Amino acid sequence: MLENIFDKKAITKKIIDDLIDQPLLTSIFVVDFAILLLHRPPVIFSIVMMGYIICMSMYYGQKFRIYKNL
Protein backbone atom coordinates (compact mmCIF):
# COMPACT_ATOMS: atom_id res chain seq x y z
CA MET A 1 0.00 0.00 0.00
CA LEU A 2 2.70 2.49 0.97
CA GLU A 3 4.80 1.62 -2.09
CA ASN A 4 1.92 2.72 -4.32
CA ILE A 5 1.73 6.10 -2.55
CA PHE A 6 5.47 6.68 -2.91
CA ASP A 7 5.31 5.71 -6.59
CA LYS A 8 2.58 8.29 -7.16
CA LYS A 9 4.68 10.94 -5.45
CA ALA A 10 7.69 10.05 -7.57
CA ILE A 11 5.65 10.15 -10.78
CA THR A 12 4.10 13.49 -9.79
CA LYS A 13 7.57 14.90 -9.10
CA LYS A 14 8.78 13.73 -12.52
CA ILE A 15 5.80 15.34 -14.25
CA ILE A 16 6.33 18.64 -12.42
CA ASP A 17 10.04 18.52 -13.29
CA ASP A 18 9.16 18.02 -16.96
CA LEU A 19 6.76 20.99 -16.83
CA ILE A 20 9.49 23.13 -15.27
CA ASP A 21 11.94 22.04 -17.98
CA GLN A 22 9.72 23.75 -20.59
CA PRO A 23 8.67 27.00 -18.91
CA LEU A 24 7.53 28.78 -22.07
CA LEU A 25 5.07 26.08 -23.15
CA THR A 26 3.81 25.56 -19.62
CA SER A 27 3.25 29.26 -18.95
CA ILE A 28 1.48 29.77 -22.29
CA PHE A 29 -0.76 26.79 -21.52
CA VAL A 30 -1.64 28.07 -18.04
CA VAL A 31 -2.24 31.67 -19.18
CA ASP A 32 -4.31 30.50 -22.15
CA PHE A 33 -6.47 28.38 -19.85
CA ALA A 34 -6.88 31.23 -17.36
CA ILE A 35 -7.91 33.71 -20.07
CA LEU A 36 -10.55 31.34 -21.41
CA LEU A 37 -11.78 30.55 -17.90
CA LEU A 38 -11.90 34.07 -16.44
CA HIS A 39 -12.50 36.36 -19.42
CA ARG A 40 -14.71 36.50 -22.47
CA PRO A 41 -12.43 36.93 -25.47
CA PRO A 42 -13.90 37.33 -28.97
CA VAL A 43 -15.28 34.17 -30.57
CA ILE A 44 -12.58 33.69 -33.22
CA PHE A 45 -9.84 34.28 -30.64
CA SER A 46 -11.55 31.79 -28.28
CA ILE A 47 -11.62 29.13 -30.99
CA VAL A 48 -7.90 29.61 -31.70
CA MET A 49 -7.07 29.50 -28.00
CA MET A 50 -9.17 26.37 -27.49
CA GLY A 51 -7.38 24.72 -30.40
CA TYR A 52 -4.05 25.56 -28.78
CA ILE A 53 -5.17 24.07 -25.46
CA ILE A 54 -6.23 20.87 -27.22
CA CYS A 55 -2.88 20.63 -29.04
CA MET A 56 -0.90 21.22 -25.85
CA SER A 57 -3.00 18.66 -23.97
CA MET A 58 -2.22 16.05 -26.63
CA TYR A 59 1.47 16.99 -26.53
CA TYR A 60 1.69 16.71 -22.75
CA GLY A 61 -0.34 13.48 -22.84
CA GLN A 62 2.21 11.88 -25.15
CA LYS A 63 5.12 13.30 -23.16
CA PHE A 64 3.86 11.98 -19.81
CA ARG A 65 2.75 8.59 -21.16
CA ILE A 66 6.21 7.19 -20.38
CA TYR A 67 5.43 7.49 -16.65
CA LYS A 68 2.35 5.26 -16.96
CA ASN A 69 4.54 2.15 -17.21
CA LEU A 70 6.59 2.91 -14.09
C-alpha positions in Angstrom: 0.0 0.0 0.0 2.7 2.5 1.0 4.8 1.6 -2.1 1.9 2.7 -4.3 1.7 6.1 -2.6 5.5 6.7 -2.9 5.3 5.7 -6.6 2.6 8.3 -7.2 4.7 10.9 -5.4 7.7 10.1 -7.6 5.6 10.2 -10.8 4.1 13.5 -9.8 7.6 14.9 -9.1 8.8 13.7 -12.5 5.8 15.3 -14.2 6.3 18.6 -12.4 10.0 18.5 -13.3 9.2 18.0 -17.0 6.8 21.0 -16.8 9.5 23.1 -15.3 11.9 22.0 -18.0 9.7 23.7 -20.6 8.7 27.0 -18.9 7.5 28.8 -22.1 5.1 26.1 -23.2 3.8 25.6 -19.6 3.2 29.3 -19.0 1.5 29.8 -22.3 -0.8 26.8 -21.5 -1.6 28.1 -18.0 -2.2 31.7 -19.2 -4.3 30.5 -22.1 -6.5 28.4 -19.9 -6.9 31.2 -17.4 -7.9 33.7 -20.1 -10.5 31.3 -21.4 -11.8 30.5 -17.9 -11.9 34.1 -16.4 -12.5 36.4 -19.4 -14.7 36.5 -22.5 -12.4 36.9 -25.5 -13.9 37.3 -29.0 -15.3 34.2 -30.6 -12.6 33.7 -33.2 -9.8 34.3 -30.6 -11.6 31.8 -28.3 -11.6 29.1 -31.0 -7.9 29.6 -31.7 -7.1 29.5 -28.0 -9.2 26.4 -27.5 -7.4 24.7 -30.4 -4.1 25.6 -28.8 -5.2 24.1 -25.5 -6.2 20.9 -27.2 -2.9 20.6 -29.0 -0.9 21.2 -25.9 -3.0 18.7 -24.0 -2.2 16.1 -26.6 1.5 17.0 -26.5 1.7 16.7 -22.7 -0.3 13.5 -22.8 2.2 11.9 -25.1 5.1 13.3 -23.2 3.9 12.0 -19.8 2.7 8.6 -21.2 6.2 7.2 -20.4 5.4 7.5 -16.6 2.3 5.3 -17.0 4.5 2.2 -17.2 6.6 2.9 -14.1 
